[in-house]
Amino acid sequence: MRHYIKQNLLSPMRAVHLLFYKPQSDDHWVNHVVSAFSPPYSHCDIQFDDGIASSIYQNETVYLQRKSFSRLNYKRVSLTFTDDESARIREFCEKAHGSRVGFDLTGMICSYLPWGSRKPPDKTFCSRYIAEALKHSGRSEYRSLESSRATPSGLHNMLSSSNKSFIDVSEARMKRIVAPGNSP
């Protein structure tokens, strides 16, 4: 443990934000079904400190673009990574976006089952995608993530119960996440 702490104190650190969405009453019914099986979240995204975000939505491919997350129903968990770890996460997201990885509806449904889902290389769903991105950081605490069984709420709970430090911003306090250089 001492080596890990020493390494991180000497390395430049970057924030990587995970955003968890809690559906509103007027949201699409699929969001409510997802959050009913594993409350309260129905979706998650990842955002880098330059404001570029990545995830996947139903019937779409992985996106990688600047995003503000201005809706109030997002809860942000900010994790710190070394430059190298953050770069590995970003490379994973860029590769998935460039490969046009599609949405895996069957995998998402099976993630709620005890045995989880399969992992086709050309398909994913939001929480599996975010869990895989964290695994690509190379950090030991994320290597054992069962990405095929990840749900947005399960991923949030795992991060909240870990002994690692993070910043948890509740939806009531978060009006808008603004990337450096953007005006509110």
N, C-alpha and C positions, 0 to 999 in steps of 0.2 A: 504494500500500500504506500509506503513512504516514497518508493521510486516513482509511482504514478503521480503523486502530488508534486514532487520535485520537477518532473517532466512538464507538467502543466503550468507550473509557476514560471518556468523559463521560456515557454513557447507562447507566441502571440495567440490570443484567443479571439474567436468569432462567435457571434450569437446566431443560432439557427432556431427559428420560431416554428412551432407546431400549432396549428389553429384547428380547434374542434368546434363544429357547428351543431347547435341545438335548434331543431326545427321550430318554426313559428306556426301558429294556427292556420295560416293561409298557404303554407308550403305544399309542395307536391305530395301526394299520398305515400309515395315510396319512402320519402324521408321519415314519415311517421311510422311506417312499418319497420324500417331499420332501427329507429330509436326505441320502438316498443320491445324488440327482441333483446336489446342491450342498451338500456337507457343511460344517460339522456341524449347522447350525441348520435348524429346520423352521417357525419362526413368529417374528413380531416384533410388538411393541406400542410405543406411545408413552405416556409419563406426564408430566404437568405437575407443577410444584413443589407444588401443593395436593393431590396424590395422585389426581387424576382421570386415568384412563387411557382409551385408545381403540385399537381395532383391529377386525378382523373374523375370524370363524371359519367353517369350512366349513358351508354350509347355513344361515347366520344373516345378520343385518344388522349394520352397523357399531354397535359399542357405545361408550358414553361413560359411565363410572361410576368410582367409587372402587375401587381394586384394590390389594392388598398385595404381590403377586408373591412369596409365601412359599415357593414351590417352589425347590429349590436349583439346578435346571438352567437358570436364567435368568442371562444375562450382561448387565450393564448398561453402556451407553455414555452418559455424560452430556455434553450439549452446552450451551454458553451462548449465549443470544440476548438482544437488547435487549427491552425491554417490548413495543415495537411488533411486532417479529418474532415473539415468542412469542404475542402476541395474534392475529396473522394465522394462525399454525398452529392455535391453539385455535378460531378462527372456522371454518377449514376442517373441523376435526373435528366441531364442533357442527352445521355445515350437512349434512355427510354423515350424521350420526346422525339429525338431524331429517328428512332426505329418505329415511330408511330404505334407504340404499344396500345392495344385496345382494351375496352372494358370487359371484365369477366363476371357476368351476371351469375353464372352457375357457381363460380368460386366464392362470390360474395355471399350467396345463400348458404353454401356449405360451410362457410367460416363460423356459422352459428351452431354447427353440429359438433359433437364431441371429437370426431376424427379430423375435422378441418376440411380444407379444400385441396384440390390439386394445384399445381403451379405451372401452367403453360407459359413458355417463355415470351409469347407475344400478347399476353393478356394479363390484366391485373384489376384490382379494385382499390379504392383510396387507402384504407388502413393497411392492407398488405403492402402496397406501394411505399407508404411512409415507413413501415417497419423494415422493409428491405433497404430503404435509403439509410436508415439508422445503422443497420448491420454493415453497410458498405463503409461506414466511418472507420471501421477497424477496431472500435472500442470494445473491450472485453464484455462490458455489461450489456451490450446489445447483440452479441453473437448468438445467444441462446433464444432470442425472440422467435416465437412460433408465428411467422408471418402469415401462414396459411390459415391460422385461427384468429388473426387479429381483427378486432372490430374497433370502430372509433372510440367507443367508451372504454373498452378493454385496454386499448393502448394508453388512453388518458389515465386510467386507474393505475396501470403499471408504472407510468412515469411519476404519478403523484405519490405512490407508495415506496418508491425507491429512496435510498439514502443519499442520492446525488442532489446537489443544490440546483434549483431552477427558480424561475420567476413565474408565478401563476397569477394571471390577471383576470379577474372575474368579468363577466359580460356587463355587469352593472357599472363597473368602473371604466371599462374600455369603450371609448367613443369612436376611436379610429386608430388603426395602426398606420403610421406614415413612415415610409422609407426615408433615409437621410437624403436631403436634397429636394424632397417633395414638400409642397406647402399643404397644410391641412384644409 
